[in-house]
């Protein structure tokens, strides 16, 4: 049984909080990529570690056989909140973004990865700072993003990264958002994993906001 859970009111407020933060992230992404960004409704769930890989594959915007590039960025706020954001792009999206920034098919692959790292920084940073400012009245701290997977099969990536033996927590608050560009071949999954100890800090912040309504 889960030690920590969210009430329906707390989950609804957290979803509203994410929607506001995603508006900021979507606006930055739209201006950078010069296209309207379509965002999915945030999917929020507290999961046992054993269920994470299955959940990632179940809800992904990609085909399980797609080749993907995945990048991760760790975040924290003080000593109470920490976690990791994972941004997944398929190979077509990498090519689309490279083209927007003037790189052609013969450009160095490392240049394309640098662009995707910066894109991850923008997507995760805008979203998570929007959350932190609403819940904790301050920005998150971030480590530089790193490459988790480079053009490999989605299923292989998920099972190599999210198997129970790879995770150092028993439960996580997982948030999943999909980004699409209206007029370009671009799609991305943003996965946010809040650590087990941080769930309680999030819950207390939500309770404080609810009491102020």
N, CA and C atoms as a LAMMPS dump frame, in Angstrom:
ITEM: TIMESTEP
0
ITEM: NUMBER OF ATOMS
639
ITEM: BOX BOUNDS ff ff ff
-5.0000000000000000e+02 5.0000000000000000e+02
-5.0000000000000000e+02 5.0000000000000000e+02
-5.0000000000000000e+02 5.0000000000000000e+02
ITEM: ATOMS id mol type element x y z
1 1 1 N 0.849 -1.195 0
2 1 2 C 0 0 0
3 1 3 C 0.885 1.246 0
4 2 1 N 0.473 2.273 -0.739
5 2 2 C 1.237 3.493 -0.792
6 2 3 C 1.223 4.219 0.541
7 3 1 N 2.365 4.69 0.922
8 3 2 C 2.458 5.454 2.157
9 3 3 C 1.929 6.873 1.957
10 4 1 N 2.057 7.377 0.765
11 4 2 C 1.653 8.744 0.465
12 4 3 C 0.718 8.718 -0.734
13 5 1 N -0.356 9.446 -0.651
14 5 2 C -1.285 9.555 -1.773
15 5 3 C -1.803 10.979 -1.825
16 6 1 N -2.452 11.313 -2.917
17 6 2 C -3.072 12.624 -3.079
18 6 3 C -4.578 12.463 -3.134
19 7 1 N -5.287 13.375 -2.476
20 7 2 C -6.743 13.383 -2.582
21 7 3 C -7.124 13.873 -3.97
22 8 1 N -8.391 13.725 -4.315
23 8 2 C -8.853 14.213 -5.617
24 8 3 C -8.651 15.719 -5.738
25 9 1 N -8.934 16.463 -4.662
26 9 2 C -8.743 17.918 -4.696
27 9 3 C -7.273 18.274 -4.891
28 10 1 N -6.393 17.562 -4.208
29 10 2 C -4.961 17.838 -4.343
30 10 3 C -4.485 17.515 -5.754
31 11 1 N -4.963 16.406 -6.309
32 11 2 C -4.552 16.029 -7.662
33 11 3 C -5.09 17.03 -8.689
34 12 1 N -6.33 17.495 -8.515
35 12 2 C -6.895 18.49 -9.436
36 12 3 C -6.103 19.792 -9.378
37 13 1 N -5.727 20.21 -8.169
38 13 2 C -4.952 21.448 -8.038
39 13 3 C -3.565 21.278 -8.643
40 14 1 N -2.958 20.127 -8.445
41 14 2 C -1.646 19.897 -9.043
42 14 3 C -1.737 19.923 -10.564
43 15 1 N -2.806 19.377 -11.107
44 15 2 C -2.992 19.398 -12.558
45 15 3 C -3.154 20.837 -13.055
46 16 1 N -3.915 21.651 -12.318
47 16 2 C -4.055 23.069 -12.678
48 16 3 C -2.713 23.787 -12.607
49 17 1 N -1.932 23.452 -11.583
50 17 2 C -0.608 24.057 -11.422
51 17 3 C 0.281 23.707 -12.609
52 18 1 N 0.239 22.459 -13.033
53 18 2 C 1.017 22.053 -14.198
54 18 3 C 0.52 22.733 -15.463
55 19 1 N -0.773 22.884 -15.605
56 19 2 C -1.309 23.546 -16.798
57 19 3 C -0.78 24.966 -16.931
58 20 1 N -0.728 25.695 -15.814
59 20 2 C -0.193 27.059 -15.843
60 20 3 C 1.284 27.05 -16.214
61 21 1 N 2.033 26.144 -15.612
62 21 2 C 3.465 26.063 -15.895
63 21 3 C 3.715 25.651 -17.34
64 22 1 N 2.89 24.744 -17.86
65 22 2 C 3.061 24.289 -19.237
66 22 3 C 2.79 25.393 -20.237
67 23 1 N 1.918 26.32 -19.868
68 23 2 C 1.679 27.466 -20.732
69 23 3 C 2.959 28.249 -20.962
70 24 1 N 3.756 28.412 -19.905
71 24 2 C 5.035 29.113 -20.022
72 24 3 C 6.013 28.316 -20.879
73 25 1 N 6.073 27 -20.626
74 25 2 C 6.981 26.157 -21.402
75 25 3 C 6.57 26.127 -22.872
76 26 1 N 5.274 26.013 -23.123
77 26 2 C 4.783 25.98 -24.493
78 26 3 C 5.061 27.269 -25.231
79 27 1 N 4.93 28.401 -24.531
80 27 2 C 5.195 29.702 -25.156
81 27 3 C 6.667 29.824 -25.542
82 28 1 N 7.565 29.408 -24.654
83 28 2 C 8.999 29.475 -24.967
84 28 3 C 9.337 28.563 -26.144
85 29 1 N 8.763 27.369 -26.141
86 29 2 C 9.025 26.42 -27.214
87 29 3 C 8.479 26.932 -28.542
88 30 1 N 7.294 27.517 -28.517
89 30 2 C 6.675 28.03 -29.746
90 30 3 C 7.514 29.152 -30.351
91 31 1 N 8.008 30.049 -29.499
92 31 2 C 8.827 31.147 -30.014
93 31 3 C 10.163 30.637 -30.557
94 32 1 N 10.721 29.636 -29.891
95 32 2 C 11.999 29.095 -30.333
96 32 3 C 11.869 28.358 -31.659
97 33 1 N 10.797 27.565 -31.802
98 33 2 C 10.623 26.725 -32.985
99 33 3 C 9.701 27.341 -34.031
100 34 1 N 9.173 28.533 -33.716
101 34 2 C 8.355 29.284 -34.67
102 34 3 C 7.147 28.476 -35.156
103 35 1 N 6.45 27.874 -34.215
104 35 2 C 5.275 27.064 -34.543
105 35 3 C 4.374 26.953 -33.323
106 36 1 N 3.078 26.81 -33.553
107 36 2 C 2.135 26.625 -32.453
108 36 3 C 2.384 25.275 -31.79
109 37 1 N 2.409 25.271 -30.467
110 37 2 C 2.669 24.049 -29.709
111 37 3 C 1.375 23.535 -29.095
112 38 1 N 1.079 22.275 -29.352
113 38 2 C -0.097 21.619 -28.777
114 38 3 C 0.367 20.766 -27.598
115 39 1 N -0.225 20.986 -26.432
116 39 2 C 0.168 20.279 -25.213
117 39 3 C -0.963 19.381 -24.741
118 40 1 N -0.614 18.19 -24.294
119 40 2 C -1.623 17.291 -23.745
120 40 3 C -1.973 17.697 -22.319
121 41 1 N -3.079 17.193 -21.822
122 41 2 C -3.43 17.365 -20.419
123 41 3 C -2.444 16.549 -19.583
124 42 1 N -1.884 17.115 -18.528
125 42 2 C -0.921 16.349 -17.722
126 42 3 C -1.556 15.093 -17.127
127 43 1 N -0.844 13.982 -17.234
128 43 2 C -1.255 12.736 -16.59
129 43 3 C -0.423 12.583 -15.318
130 44 1 N -1.089 12.492 -14.173
131 44 2 C -0.405 12.492 -12.882
132 44 3 C -0.784 11.239 -12.112
133 45 1 N 0.236 10.533 -11.629
134 45 2 C -0.033 9.302 -10.886
135 45 3 C 1.135 8.988 -9.956
136 46 1 N 0.825 8.5 -8.765
137 46 2 C 1.854 7.965 -7.881
138 46 3 C 1.98 6.481 -8.182
139 47 1 N 3.208 6.081 -8.519
140 47 2 C 3.44 4.719 -9.002
141 47 3 C 4.465 3.99 -8.145
142 48 1 N 4.284 2.667 -8.021
143 48 2 C 5.337 1.824 -7.494
144 48 3 C 6.431 1.706 -8.562
145 49 1 N 7.664 1.579 -8.111
146 49 2 C 8.793 1.503 -9.043
147 49 3 C 8.61 0.38 -10.066
148 50 1 N 7.999 -0.723 -9.65
149 50 2 C 7.82 -1.868 -10.55
150 50 3 C 6.915 -1.553 -11.736
151 51 1 N 6.112 -0.507 -11.643
152 51 2 C 5.141 -0.198 -12.699
153 51 3 C 5.601 0.892 -13.654
154 52 1 N 6.75 1.512 -13.387
155 52 2 C 7.147 2.693 -14.156
156 52 3 C 7.389 2.359 -15.628
157 53 1 N 8.181 1.329 -15.912
158 53 2 C 8.484 0.999 -17.307
159 53 3 C 7.214 0.717 -18.093
160 54 1 N 6.326 -0.064 -17.517
161 54 2 C 5.052 -0.385 -18.173
162 54 3 C 4.24 0.878 -18.444
163 55 1 N 4.216 1.794 -17.469
164 55 2 C 3.435 3.025 -17.618
165 55 3 C 4.015 3.929 -18.701
166 56 1 N 5.328 4.04 -18.771
167 56 2 C 5.968 4.864 -19.793
168 56 3 C 5.61 4.359 -21.185
169 57 1 N 5.674 3.054 -21.393
170 57 2 C 5.354 2.487 -22.702
171 57 3 C 3.863 2.557 -23.014
172 58 1 N 3.047 2.405 -22.004
173 58 2 C 1.595 2.399 -22.188
174 58 3 C 1.085 3.745 -22.666
175 59 1 N 1.651 4.826 -22.152
176 59 2 C 1.109 6.153 -22.415
177 59 3 C 1.922 6.979 -23.407
178 60 1 N 2.947 6.404 -24.014
179 60 2 C 3.816 7.188 -24.875
180 60 3 C 3.123 7.64 -26.156
181 61 1 N 3.562 8.764 -26.679
182 61 2 C 3.063 9.264 -27.956
183 61 3 C 3.716 8.512 -29.122
184 62 1 N 4.777 7.771 -28.839
185 62 2 C 5.537 7.097 -29.884
186 62 3 C 5.092 5.645 -30.062
187 63 1 N 5.459 5.092 -31.216
188 63 2 C 5.359 3.653 -31.413
189 63 3 C 6.463 2.986 -30.603
190 64 1 N 6.178 1.81 -30.063
191 64 2 C 7.181 1.132 -29.234
192 64 3 C 8.417 0.744 -30.038
193 65 1 N 8.315 0.733 -31.373
194 65 2 C 9.462 0.383 -32.21
195 65 3 C 10.201 1.616 -32.726
196 66 1 N 9.744 2.822 -32.371
197 66 2 C 10.417 4.041 -32.805
198 66 3 C 11.83 4.114 -32.246
199 67 1 N 12.729 4.702 -33.02
200 67 2 C 14.051 5.042 -32.509
201 67 3 C 13.96 6.393 -31.823
202 68 1 N 14.502 6.479 -30.634
203 68 2 C 14.342 7.709 -29.853
204 68 3 C 15.683 8.18 -29.298
205 69 1 N 15.709 9.476 -29.013
206 69 2 C 16.782 10.094 -28.258
207 69 3 C 16.159 10.615 -26.969
208 70 1 N 16.749 10.266 -25.847
209 70 2 C 16.201 10.65 -24.545
210 70 3 C 17.253 11.394 -23.744
211 71 1 N 16.81 12.473 -23.097
212 71 2 C 17.715 13.292 -22.313
213 71 3 C 17.103 13.516 -20.938
214 72 1 N 17.947 13.61 -19.941
215 72 2 C 17.469 13.727 -18.563
216 72 3 C 18.102 14.934 -17.885
217 73 1 N 17.328 15.536 -16.982
218 73 2 C 17.83 16.664 -16.202
219 73 3 C 17.336 16.534 -14.768
220 74 1 N 18.267 16.46 -13.83
221 74 2 C 17.912 16.381 -12.411
222 74 3 C 17.58 17.768 -11.892
223 75 1 N 16.645 17.817 -10.943
224 75 2 C 16.238 19.105 -10.371
225 75 3 C 16.056 18.963 -8.869
226 76 1 N 16.084 20.093 -8.17
227 76 2 C 15.865 20.093 -6.73
228 76 3 C 15.403 21.478 -6.29
229 77 1 N 14.789 21.507 -5.12
230 77 2 C 14.428 22.773 -4.484
231 77 3 C 14.722 22.619 -2.993
232 78 1 N 15.806 23.255 -2.542
233 78 2 C 16.216 23.093 -1.163
234 78 3 C 16.55 21.639 -0.869
235 79 1 N 16.228 21.205 0.326
236 79 2 C 16.494 19.815 0.72
237 79 3 C 15.24 18.951 0.676
238 80 1 N 14.093 19.557 0.334
239 80 2 C 12.825 18.837 0.429
240 80 3 C 12.379 18.213 -0.871
241 81 1 N 12.775 18.807 -1.989
242 81 2 C 12.222 18.407 -3.282
243 81 3 C 13.352 18.061 -4.24
244 82 1 N 13.237 16.89 -4.864
245 82 2 C 14.183 16.531 -5.902
246 82 3 C 13.525 15.534 -6.842
247 83 1 N 14.12 15.397 -8.002
248 83 2 C 13.571 14.474 -8.986
249 83 3 C 14.315 14.587 -10.292
250 84 1 N 13.717 14.051 -11.336
251 84 2 C 14.36 14.039 -12.642
252 84 3 C 13.313 14.223 -13.732
253 85 1 N 13.649 15.047 -14.707
254 85 2 C 12.82 15.212 -15.897
255 85 3 C 13.488 14.473 -17.045
256 86 1 N 12.71 13.708 -17.788
257 86 2 C 13.205 12.982 -18.955
258 86 3 C 12.41 13.44 -20.17
259 87 1 N 13.113 13.895 -21.201
260 87 2 C 12.466 14.347 -22.43
261 87 3 C 12.848 13.376 -23.541
262 88 1 N 11.843 12.853 -24.227
263 88 2 C 12.057 11.843 -25.27
264 88 3 C 11.627 12.422 -26.618
265 89 1 N 12.505 12.302 -27.611
266 89 2 C 12.231 12.718 -28.984
267 89 3 C 12.446 11.527 -29.91
268 90 1 N 11.638 11.423 -30.979
269 90 2 C 11.959 10.397 -31.971
270 90 3 C 12.915 10.962 -33.013
271 91 1 N 13.414 10.099 -33.897
272 91 2 C 14.452 10.523 -34.842
273 91 3 C 13.946 11.611 -35.787
274 92 1 N 12.669 11.547 -36.18
275 92 2 C 12.119 12.575 -37.065
276 92 3 C 12.104 13.934 -36.39
277 93 1 N 11.803 13.963 -35.107
278 93 2 C 11.791 15.226 -34.369
279 93 3 C 13.195 15.821 -34.284
280 94 1 N 14.185 14.971 -34.053
281 94 2 C 15.568 15.459 -34.023
282 94 3 C 15.921 16.116 -35.349
283 95 1 N 15.523 15.491 -36.476
284 95 2 C 15.799 16.063 -37.793
285 95 3 C 15.039 17.368 -38.007
286 96 1 N 13.796 17.417 -37.538
287 96 2 C 12.999 18.633 -37.681
288 96 3 C 13.645 19.794 -36.94
289 97 1 N 14.039 19.564 -35.695
290 97 2 C 14.658 20.621 -34.893
291 97 3 C 15.993 21.041 -35.498
292 98 1 N 16.774 20.068 -35.959
293 98 2 C 18.051 20.39 -36.597
294 98 3 C 17.833 21.287 -37.809
295 99 1 N 16.793 20.981 -38.612
296 99 2 C 16.491 21.794 -39.778
297 99 3 C 16.085 23.211 -39.417
298 100 1 N 15.311 23.36 -38.349
299 100 2 C 14.891 24.695 -37.9
300 100 3 C 16.108 25.545 -37.53
301 101 1 N 17.131 24.887 -36.98
302 101 2 C 18.334 25.608 -36.574
303 101 3 C 19.412 25.621 -37.662
304 102 1 N 19.025 25.241 -38.869
305 102 2 C 19.933 25.392 -40.001
306 102 3 C 20.918 24.268 -40.2
307 103 1 N 20.709 23.128 -39.544
308 103 2 C 21.593 21.977 -39.737
309 103 3 C 20.983 21.052 -40.781
310 104 1 N 21.808 20.545 -41.686
311 104 2 C 21.294 19.634 -42.709
312 104 3 C 21.647 18.194 -42.342
313 105 1 N 21.32 17.272 -43.234
314 105 2 C 21.474 15.844 -42.934
315 105 3 C 22.931 15.425 -42.773
316 106 1 N 23.853 16.218 -43.294
317 106 2 C 25.272 15.847 -43.194
318 106 3 C 25.968 16.567 -42.037
319 107 1 N 25.233 17.35 -41.289
320 107 2 C 25.823 18.055 -40.147
321 107 3 C 26.282 17.055 -39.097
322 108 1 N 27.248 17.461 -38.304
323 108 2 C 27.764 16.601 -37.245
324 108 3 C 26.638 16.208 -36.282
325 109 1 N 26.591 14.91 -35.963
326 109 2 C 25.566 14.432 -35.044
327 109 3 C 25.684 15.112 -33.688
328 110 1 N 26.903 15.401 -33.267
329 110 2 C 27.109 16.058 -31.971
330 110 3 C 26.451 17.423 -31.923
331 111 1 N 26.385 18.121 -33.061
332 111 2 C 25.716 19.417 -33.097
333 111 3 C 24.212 19.258 -32.846
334 112 1 N 23.636 18.206 -33.423
335 112 2 C 22.205 17.957 -33.235
336 112 3 C 21.918 17.612 -31.775
337 113 1 N 22.795 16.827 -31.157
338 113 2 C 22.602 16.471 -29.748
339 113 3 C 22.703 17.707 -28.867
340 114 1 N 23.621 18.611 -29.188
341 114 2 C 23.748 19.85 -28.406
342 114 3 C 22.45 20.655 -28.461
343 115 1 N 21.82 20.699 -29.626
344 115 2 C 20.549 21.417 -29.753
345 115 3 C 19.469 20.738 -28.918
346 116 1 N 19.427 19.397 -28.934
347 116 2 C 18.406 18.696 -28.166
348 116 3 C 18.639 18.855 -26.663
349 117 1 N 19.898 18.941 -26.255
350 117 2 C 20.195 19.203 -24.838
351 117 3 C 19.673 20.577 -24.433
352 118 1 N 19.873 21.553 -25.295
353 118 2 C 19.387 22.899 -24.985
354 118 3 C 17.855 22.932 -24.978
355 119 1 N 17.248 22.203 -25.899
356 119 2 C 15.784 22.132 -25.935
357 119 3 C 15.244 21.492 -24.655
358 120 1 N 15.908 20.447 -24.19
359 120 2 C 15.532 19.803 -22.927
360 120 3 C 15.626 20.789 -21.776
361 121 1 N 16.692 21.57 -21.764
362 121 2 C 16.885 22.58 -20.722
363 121 3 C 15.735 23.582 -20.707
364 122 1 N 15.286 23.979 -21.889
365 122 2 C 14.2 24.956 -21.997
366 122 3 C 12.872 24.346 -21.557
367 123 1 N 12.558 23.147 -22.077
368 123 2 C 11.279 22.509 -21.759
369 123 3 C 11.183 22.197 -20.271
370 124 1 N 12.19 21.513 -19.736
371 124 2 C 12.157 21.127 -18.322
372 124 3 C 12.249 22.343 -17.42
373 125 1 N 13.131 23.274 -17.761
374 125 2 C 13.326 24.448 -16.911
375 125 3 C 12.088 25.306 -16.793
376 126 1 N 11.454 25.609 -17.926
377 126 2 C 10.267 26.459 -17.899
378 126 3 C 9.128 25.798 -17.134
379 127 1 N 8.925 24.506 -17.372
380 127 2 C 7.831 23.801 -16.713
381 127 3 C 8.068 23.686 -15.21
382 128 1 N 9.252 23.23 -14.82
383 128 2 C 9.508 22.968 -13.406
384 128 3 C 9.662 24.25 -12.595
385 129 1 N 10.209 25.301 -13.199
386 129 2 C 10.251 26.571 -12.478
387 129 3 C 8.848 27.134 -12.29
388 130 1 N 7.987 26.916 -13.287
389 130 2 C 6.598 27.345 -13.125
390 130 3 C 5.914 26.623 -11.979
391 131 1 N 6.2 25.336 -11.831
392 131 2 C 5.651 24.552 -10.719
393 131 3 C 6.221 25.034 -9.391
394 132 1 N 7.552 25.176 -9.34
395 132 2 C 8.214 25.545 -8.085
396 132 3 C 7.767 26.907 -7.585
397 133 1 N 7.575 27.842 -8.498
398 133 2 C 7.146 29.175 -8.079
399 133 3 C 5.739 29.164 -7.505
400 134 1 N 4.879 28.31 -8.028
401 134 2 C 3.515 28.23 -7.5
402 134 3 C 3.457 27.477 -6.175
403 135 1 N 4.236 26.407 -6.056
404 135 2 C 4.155 25.57 -4.862
405 135 3 C 5.103 26.003 -3.753
406 136 1 N 6.305 26.485 -4.143
407 136 2 C 7.348 26.733 -3.147
408 136 3 C 7.908 28.152 -3.178
409 137 1 N 7.31 29.011 -4.017
410 137 2 C 7.715 30.421 -4.081
411 137 3 C 9.196 30.606 -4.419
412 138 1 N 9.691 29.814 -5.336
413 138 2 C 11.073 29.965 -5.774
414 138 3 C 11.397 29.015 -6.906
415 139 1 N 12.501 29.282 -7.608
416 139 2 C 12.891 28.455 -8.738
417 139 3 C 13.508 27.129 -8.288
418 140 1 N 13.497 26.169 -9.19
419 140 2 C 14.235 24.938 -9.003
420 140 3 C 15.718 25.18 -9.287
421 141 1 N 16.558 24.313 -8.754
422 141 2 C 17.96 24.229 -9.159
423 141 3 C 18.092 23.039 -10.104
424 142 1 N 18.952 23.187 -11.11
425 142 2 C 19.081 22.138 -12.13
426 142 3 C 20.533 21.74 -12.326
427 143 1 N 20.734 20.455 -12.594
428 143 2 C 22.008 19.986 -13.11
429 143 3 C 21.946 20.052 -14.635
430 144 1 N 23.078 20.131 -15.307
431 144 2 C 23.05 20.129 -16.779
432 144 3 C 22.386 18.863 -17.306
433 145 1 N 21.622 18.965 -18.386
434 145 2 C 20.995 17.763 -18.959
435 145 3 C 22.036 16.81 -19.525
436 146 1 N 21.69 15.536 -19.508
437 146 2 C 22.592 14.498 -20.018
438 146 3 C 21.83 13.595 -20.976
439 147 1 N 22.559 12.926 -21.847
440 147 2 C 21.959 12.008 -22.817
441 147 3 C 21.783 10.636 -22.174
442 148 1 N 20.548 10.137 -22.164
443 148 2 C 20.268 8.789 -21.675
444 148 3 C 20.282 7.768 -22.804
445 149 1 N 19.809 8.181 -23.978
446 149 2 C 19.727 7.271 -25.124
447 149 3 C 19.897 8.085 -26.391
448 150 1 N 20.583 7.525 -27.353
449 150 2 C 20.86 8.226 -28.602
450 150 3 C 20.454 7.346 -29.779
451 151 1 N 19.254 7.607 -30.295
452 151 2 C 18.748 6.921 -31.479
453 151 3 C 18.687 5.404 -31.287
454 152 1 N 18.017 4.978 -30.208
455 152 2 C 17.833 3.545 -29.975
456 152 3 C 16.342 3.23 -29.87
457 153 1 N 16.024 1.973 -29.954
458 153 2 C 14.644 1.507 -29.892
459 153 3 C 13.998 1.932 -28.569
460 154 1 N 12.779 2.463 -28.649
461 154 2 C 12.103 2.964 -27.455
462 154 3 C 11.968 1.893 -26.386
463 155 1 N 11.536 0.704 -26.772
464 155 2 C 11.34 -0.356 -25.783
465 155 3 C 12.653 -0.706 -25.089
466 156 1 N 13.719 -0.792 -25.857
467 156 2 C 15.03 -1.082 -25.272
468 156 3 C 15.43 0.003 -24.287
469 157 1 N 15.224 1.272 -24.667
470 157 2 C 15.56 2.379 -23.771
471 157 3 C 14.761 2.304 -22.474
472 158 1 N 13.457 2.097 -22.578
473 158 2 C 12.602 2.108 -21.391
474 158 3 C 12.994 0.991 -20.43
475 159 1 N 13.19 -0.208 -20.957
476 159 2 C 13.492 -1.329 -20.063
477 159 3 C 14.92 -1.291 -19.522
478 160 1 N 15.812 -0.575 -20.198
479 160 2 C 17.168 -0.434 -19.664
480 160 3 C 17.262 0.698 -18.65
481 161 1 N 16.309 1.645 -18.701
482 161 2 C 16.376 2.819 -17.823
483 161 3 C 15.406 2.78 -16.659
484 162 1 N 14.267 2.09 -16.824
485 162 2 C 13.208 2.179 -15.815
486 162 3 C 12.847 0.829 -15.193
487 163 1 N 13.702 -0.163 -15.356
488 163 2 C 13.49 -1.404 -14.632
489 163 3 C 13.652 -1.152 -13.133
490 164 1 N 12.996 -1.968 -12.331
491 164 2 C 13.041 -1.769 -10.879
492 164 3 C 14.475 -1.695 -10.365
493 165 1 N 15.352 -2.5 -10.909
494 165 2 C 16.733 -2.533 -10.427
495 165 3 C 17.503 -1.254 -10.741
496 166 1 N 16.985 -0.45 -11.689
497 166 2 C 17.651 0.796 -12.058
498 166 3 C 17.187 1.983 -11.216
499 167 1 N 16.146 1.797 -10.422
500 167 2 C 15.527 2.909 -9.698
501 167 3 C 15.885 2.832 -8.217
502 168 1 N 16.168 3.987 -7.637
503 168 2 C 16.593 4.003 -6.232
504 168 3 C 15.495 4.487 -5.294
505 169 1 N 14.243 4.331 -5.718
506 169 2 C 13.109 4.649 -4.868
507 169 3 C 12.027 3.596 -5.058
508 170 1 N 11.114 3.533 -4.097
509 170 2 C 10.025 2.549 -4.155
510 170 3 C 8.789 3.098 -4.854
511 171 1 N 8.571 4.42 -4.72
512 171 2 C 7.422 5.078 -5.347
513 171 3 C 7.883 6.4 -5.955
514 172 1 N 7.148 6.867 -6.944
515 172 2 C 7.414 8.17 -7.534
516 172 3 C 6.098 8.841 -7.902
517 173 1 N 6.089 10.147 -7.866
518 173 2 C 5.001 10.921 -8.463
519 173 3 C 5.428 11.187 -9.893
520 174 1 N 4.754 10.547 -10.839
521 174 2 C 5.108 10.657 -12.253
522 174 3 C 4.099 11.536 -12.967
523 175 1 N 4.622 12.488 -13.736
524 175 2 C 3.793 13.373 -14.556
525 175 3 C 4.247 13.218 -15.995
526 176 1 N 3.287 13.032 -16.895
527 176 2 C 3.614 12.852 -18.308
528 176 3 C 2.846 13.871 -19.151
529 177 1 N 3.587 14.593 -20.006
530 177 2 C 2.994 15.581 -20.909
531 177 3 C 3.549 15.346 -22.307
532 178 1 N 2.703 15.453 -23.314
533 178 2 C 3.129 15.319 -24.701
534 178 3 C 3.11 16.686 -25.382
535 179 1 N 4.185 16.98 -26.118
536 179 2 C 4.293 18.199 -26.915
537 179 3 C 4.219 17.829 -28.392
538 180 1 N 3.398 18.562 -29.15
539 180 2 C 3.349 18.419 -30.603
540 180 3 C 3.405 19.804 -31.236
541 181 1 N 4.023 19.904 -32.397
542 181 2 C 3.962 21.138 -33.172
543 181 3 C 2.869 21.007 -34.215
544 182 1 N 2.096 22.078 -34.375
545 182 2 C 0.917 22.02 -35.241
546 182 3 C 1.277 21.791 -36.7
547 183 1 N 2.336 22.431 -37.188
548 183 2 C 2.623 22.389 -38.625
549 183 3 C 3.995 21.791 -38.94
550 184 1 N 4.582 21.08 -37.994
551 184 2 C 5.884 20.458 -38.235
552 184 3 C 5.878 19.046 -37.647
553 185 1 N 6.776 18.198 -38.16
554 185 2 C 6.886 16.831 -37.652
555 185 3 C 7.717 16.854 -36.366
556 186 1 N 7.021 17.068 -35.285
557 186 2 C 7.666 17.189 -33.974
558 186 3 C 6.728 16.612 -32.936
559 187 1 N 7.252 15.691 -32.138
560 187 2 C 6.503 15.227 -30.985
561 187 3 C 7.483 14.79 -29.912
562 188 1 N 7.067 14.991 -28.686
563 188 2 C 7.961 14.724 -27.57
564 188 3 C 7.153 14.362 -26.336
565 189 1 N 7.684 13.437 -25.556
566 189 2 C 7.132 13.129 -24.239
567 189 3 C 8.022 13.755 -23.179
568 190 1 N 7.411 14.497 -22.268
569 190 2 C 8.103 14.984 -21.075
570 190 3 C 7.622 14.154 -19.898
571 191 1 N 8.555 13.463 -19.249
572 191 2 C 8.251 12.657 -18.067
573 191 3 C 8.938 13.307 -16.87
574 192 1 N 8.169 13.571 -15.832
575 192 2 C 8.723 14.152 -14.616
576 192 3 C 8.546 13.146 -13.487
577 193 1 N 9.645 12.818 -12.834
578 193 2 C 9.628 11.876 -11.72
579 193 3 C 10.013 12.624 -10.444
580 194 1 N 9.08 12.729 -9.52
581 194 2 C 9.335 13.368 -8.23
582 194 3 C 9.691 12.273 -7.24
583 195 1 N 10.766 12.473 -6.503
584 195 2 C 11.247 11.429 -5.607
585 195 3 C 10.238 11.127 -4.508
586 196 1 N 10.398 9.965 -3.923
587 196 2 C 9.468 9.51 -2.889
588 196 3 C 9.396 10.484 -1.718
589 197 1 N 10.557 10.968 -1.255
590 197 2 C 10.556 11.88 -0.101
591 197 3 C 9.941 13.228 -0.447
592 198 1 N 10.008 13.618 -1.735
593 198 2 C 9.489 14.92 -2.14
594 198 3 C 7.975 14.937 -2.297
595 199 1 N 7.357 13.769 -2.429
596 199 2 C 5.901 13.733 -2.59
597 199 3 C 5.221 14.396 -1.399
598 200 1 N 5.744 14.156 -0.214
599 200 2 C 5.147 14.748 0.988
600 200 3 C 5.253 16.271 0.964
601 201 1 N 6.375 16.807 0.487
602 201 2 C 6.531 18.261 0.385
603 201 3 C 5.541 18.843 -0.615
604 202 1 N 5.338 18.142 -1.73
605 202 2 C 4.351 18.585 -2.727
606 202 3 C 2.954 18.561 -2.126
607 203 1 N 2.643 17.486 -1.414
608 203 2 C 1.308 17.358 -0.814
609 203 3 C 1.045 18.489 0.194
610 204 1 N 2.028 18.818 1.016
611 204 2 C 1.862 19.894 2.001
612 204 3 C 1.682 21.249 1.319
613 205 1 N 2.405 21.466 0.23
614 205 2 C 2.247 22.722 -0.514
615 205 3 C 0.849 22.821 -1.111
616 206 1 N 0.338 21.714 -1.637
617 206 2 C -1.02 21.705 -2.191
618 206 3 C -2.055 21.952 -1.107
619 207 1 N -1.858 21.354 0.063
620 207 2 C -2.793 21.574 1.174
621 207 3 C -2.803 23.035 1.596
622 208 1 N -1.621 23.66 1.612
623 208 2 C -1.549 25.086 1.971
624 208 3 C -2.322 25.927 0.962
625 209 1 N -2.153 25.656 -0.326
626 209 2 C -2.862 26.422 -1.351
627 209 3 C -4.371 26.206 -1.26
628 210 1 N -4.778 24.975 -1.002
629 210 2 C -6.207 24.698 -0.873
630 210 3 C -6.803 25.426 0.312
631 211 1 N -6.055 25.529 1.41
632 211 2 C -6.567 26.211 2.612
633 211 3 C -6.717 27.701 2.387
634 212 1 N -5.988 28.243 1.409
635 212 2 C -6.029 29.67 1.129
636 212 3 C -7.126 30.051 0.138
637 213 1 N -7.776 29.045 -0.432
638 213 2 C -8.842 29.327 -1.422
639 213 3 C -10.152 29.711 -0.751
